[in-house]
């Protein structure tokens, strides 16, 4: 299990990156990483990590999940993929 300082350092790196990819790629990366870290440590605060990665924007994990789901649905529609 990783120590809290490891989570803080990861969030700092992610928040400082230039987001050169699409918004979906960025949110997907942050989502995948936050879920992996939560699986590693039951005391991991996913909402706090999301806020740290996304900068000053206030977002709850639920809002983040809804936004990610909406973006994924839009991509499926654009591609013509079945749900």
N, C-alpha and C positions, 0 to 999 in steps of 0.2 A: 504494500500500500504506500502511496506517495504522501509525503508530508505537505502541509498547507503551503509552504513556501514554493513548492513545485507548481502548484496550481496558480499561485500568484504570478510566478515567472512566465508560465505559459500564456496567461491572460494578457500580461504586459506585451509579450512578443506579438500576439495576435492583434491587439489593439493598435500597435504601431505599424503594422503592415500596410502597404499601399494595396488597396483592393483593385487589382488589375483585372481580375476575372469578373464574371457576371455576379449579380447580387445572389443568385441562386447558388452558385458555387461557394461563395463566401458563407452564406447562412448554412449551407450543407456541411461545410467544414466545421464551423463552430458547433452545429448541432451534433454531428458525429463525435467530435471530441468531448463535448459536455456529457454525452450519454456514456462514453467509454470511462470517463473519470468518475461519474456517478456509480457505475458498476464496480469500479475499483474501491470506492470508499462510500459506505452508506451515510456518512456524515457530510459528504460533499454537498455544497449549496449551489445547485445548478443555476438558480436565478441570479445569485450574486456573481457567478462566473460569467453568465451571459451579459450582465450589465458591465462587467469589467472589460469584456472583449469588444462590446459594441460602443464603448466610450460613454459619453454623457447621456445617451438615450436611455430612458427608463423603459424597461420591458420586462414583463413577467414571462416565466417559462411557458405558461399557457398561451399568451399572445404570440410568443416566438414560434411555438409549435403550429398555431393556426396560420400564421403568415407563411411558414415553410410549406405547409400543406396546400395553401392557396397557390403558391408559386409552382409547386410540383404539378398541380392540376392544370395550370396555365400552360406549362411546358408540354404535358401530355396532349392537351387540346391542339397546340400548335403543330405537334408532330403527327397528330391523328392516332395516337396510341390509345388502345382500350384501357379502361380503368382497372 
